Amino acid sequence: METSKFSKFTAEFLGTLVLVLMGCGSAVIAGANGTTGVGLLGISFAFGLSVIAMAYAIGHISGCHINPAISIGMVVAGRMKITEALYYIVAQILGAIAGACILLHIASGKPEYSLAVNGLGQNGFDALSLQHYSLHAGFLAEIVLTFIFLLVIFGATSTKNINGGFAGLAIGLSLVLIHIVGIPVTGVSVNPARSIGPALIVGGEALSQLWLFIVAPVIGAILSAIVWRFVLERN
């Protein structure tokens, strides 16, 4: 029996909500600084573990894209129809916004929390970069990191991969690796929805920089899909 569009939409909504709540929440609530904080490594694992958990929770329903760049990449790779990808993307963006809203309400329960100061784990470059990396560096990083991430996804989910049962684990751990390298540069997006949710609520400069975290991941995903389809998996 084919899974309904509503089930897929709901799965993508909830999956993206969890990714933003747990991933960005690890930075906002668990913290990157101090003796009690989880640090950058902990934040990296929070994003990766969120993907692993959701892959096994909703992967059999929607494929667990929870990322517009992945859905677009699947279209280019010939694995998905563009009409289906469109409602996936809508669900992902709405889920990310919902996750950011929940995170804001939880974080606001601490008197010392300030949206302007502490944010919601939004991405950024220049002054908004953790180590003040430039626009150029951030743009290149997001393209390359998304390219690598999609390459792992295409390979792990390929019908030719005899270890397909471990796809969720491989994809999640690759996201951990990407975050370990990329957090100091942009905070790591590789996922337009993940960036849209927090930026819409934080506003200001975070919102003005949002374009990069939509454009660069999409470019990286398209390039990865082209390489996978026409070079690596070509018959």
Buried (B, 14 or more C-beta within 10 A) or exposed (E): EEEEBEEBBBBBBBBBBBBBBBBBBBBBBBBBEEEEBBBBEBBBBBBBBBBBBBBEBBBEBBBBBBBBBBBBBBBBBEBBEEEBBBBBBBBBBBBBBBBBBBBBEBBEEEEEBEBEEBBBBBBBBEEBBBEEBEEEBBBBBBBBBBBBBBBBBBBBBBEEBEEEEEBBBBBBBBBBBBBBBBBBBBBBBBBBBBBBBBBBBBEEBBBEBBEBBBBBBBBBBBBBBEBBBEEEBEE
